[in-house]
Amino acid sequence: MGMSQQLETDAPFRDPAIWWGEGDYELRERAYAPIHDRLLARLDPRPGERVLDVACGLGSVAAHAARAGAEVTAIDLAPSMIERASRRPESVDWRIGDCQALPFDDDSFDVVVSNFGVIFAPEPRRAAAELSRVCRGRLGMTAWIGEPGSDLWAGCTARVTASRLWSSEAGVARLLPHFELASEEGVWWLQGPSAEAIWSWVVRTSPPVRARLRQMSATRIRETRAAWIRRYESFRIDDGIHIPHMYLLTTGRVSGTRGRTSSRGA
């Protein structure tokens, strides 16, 4: 399949609520399953607890918490993501909304979680304030440490890049000052039989990559593809390509008294 066929070029690039819902994200969520398990093991959602999954994507984390007996609400900016997530059999309150303006009252949830989601909010401090506002108990999230290959995207719009403020213990502590936090690093392996297979999988499954490519001419896409394939080849081991992606897993518990500036109805 050619690159122009893989990309839905008629979808408006400027609306993240549309392009976040594109592609075969199911494949990526399945690949992230070990990270979901690790994150939820740290948070340990219990029967009857109220859990909020922020920037939930296709809802794997929300569904896992629901199977544990929690009362789960999940919210995502992209209507397409929520429509697809709502096909899951688990009992979850699926919502469309912005993580920077959550439509919930203060202290509404025992557990608030975001797996590689809220880190893409264009205003990280505003998003962090919303997580803090609605959480009355435990919080957990994951963020990529660095962005391998960012040099290959020179000239692309910054808004499709995760904020680096979430990628270090010090940065998360500044964003979430009202939590007692603990962080640990992990590694997720991007693997495939060939560099070409890796590139194809990434284009199919990554909304930010698709958004970046949509900004480019056909010539620039070919040049970018070739550059990425060369980069992937540098990670070749005998049986294929194995690329480590480091991430930070942070969990925390509300501590002390927090000042309140606003409250929103559920």
C-alpha positions, 0 to 999 in steps of 0.5 A: 500500500502506498503512503498516500493510500495509508493516510486519510488525507481528506481528514482535517489535520488541524483538528486533533479530535479527528486525527487522534481517532485515525489509524489501527490503534487497536494494534498499538493498544495490544502492544502496550498491554504489559505496560497497562498491566504494570500501571494497574498493578501499582494503582490496584483499583478495587471493587466499588472505587470510582476510576477515571481513565483520561485520554483513554484511547480505545479503553484498554486500561478502563476495561481492565479496571472495570473487570476488577469491579471498579466503577469506571469513567473514561474520557477521550478527545476523539469521538472515533476513539470513544465510539470504538471503545464503547463496543467493549463489553465491560461496563464503562461510562464512555465520555468525549471531552478534553483532559484540559477541562474535565467535566467532573466535580472536584474530588470525584474519583478514587483513582485517576489514570492516563496511559501515554494520553495526557502527556499530549495535551498542548497545555500540560500545566492546565491538564495536570491541574485538572487531574489533581482537581478531580482526584481524591486518592491515587493517580497513575500515568506513563510518559515517554522518556525522550523521543527517539528520532525527533531529529527526523521530524525537523520542521513538523508542527510541535503540537503532535509531540508529547510534552517533555514536562511529564518525562522526568521525576522532577518535571512530574513533581512540578506539575503535580505538587499536591501528590506524594509521587513515586516513579520508575523507568521501564522499557517497551520494545518496538520489534519487527522482522524488518525496518520496512515492517516497523515503518509500516506498523508505526504509520498504521498505528500512530496518530501523531505520526500520521498527522506529521506525514499529512503536513508533508509533500510526497517527496518529503514523505519518501525522504522521511521514510528512507531516513527512518528505515536507515535509523531502524536498521541500526537496531538490527539484531540477528532475528530482526529489528529491536528498538528500546523505548524508555518510559516513566511510570509515575504513581502518587497519592493526594497529600495535604490540603489543596486550594480550589479555584473552580468546580465543574458538574459531572 
